[in-house]
């Protein structure tokens, strides 16, 4: 049995949709479905009831860069509590495999093209240090538990994700989703300006959430081993370029203002996806323009 943690979240919900289409049996779990993974007893009761052989761990406490800078303690404590409880239950109930999606902010802040052999080559960028550390801690946990309990742990590093189903609260949404929300709202309310956080210069690689879910599901039958595997194309778009792509797709008639007093984050974040292509026999399929079209349409529908 597969247990999907964080099953109603952004990535987890798309994993479940793909499992449904494939006819693969699984059990969904999330805070909104009644299980708080920050609680040790609740986590153990879930694992005792399901008795999974495989866990897809999409559970996460996360938000955009503004949220992370304002709530560092919650990011740290909530994510580490979940990790400890999940791994304790993985060991107690003899789970064979855990699949962890890993954020690309776990790479060194000095890097621009992320290669797996450079994952440990320096400190994380200050803007994402706390959240990135909690996700890197999943690898540390896996290292310990694979040694002592013969666990198989797959770690799939994903670029910045976007797509239908993201947080509607711009404060909690991923970067791209937050920008889409702003322009959809601006068009609906005939706003004269839209303000974007930062200079617009940082470059990010963007991954449609369906491709993120596909990568996790493809790893179900593969024992990758402890080392992380990258999913990506190796190129991206600047926030400025992305902003105007979204503005055009939405059809918003407004001025764009970049608030240069706000945090930019790392200058460039792109992923060398050669390891994912080799191991998963696959690479991301959804291009940014068609992905944006679908994403904008979803936001326009839910924000009516």
Buried (B, 14 or more C-beta within 10 A) or exposed (E): EBBBBBBBBBBBBBBBEBBEEEEEEBBBBBBEEEBBBBBBEBBBEBBEEBEBEBBBBBBBBBBBBBBBBEBEEBBBEBBBBBBBBBBBBBBEBEBBBBBBBBBBBBBBBEBEBBBBEBBEEEEBBEBBBBBBBBBBBBBEBBEEBBEEBEBBBBBBBBBBBBBBBBBEEBEBBBBBBBBBBBBBBBBEEEBEEBEBBBBBEBBBBBBBBBBBBBBBBBBBEBEBBBBBBBBBBBEBBBBBEBBEBBBEBBEBEBEBEBEEEBEBBBEBBBBBBBBBBEBBEBBBEBEBEEBBEBBBEBBBEEEE
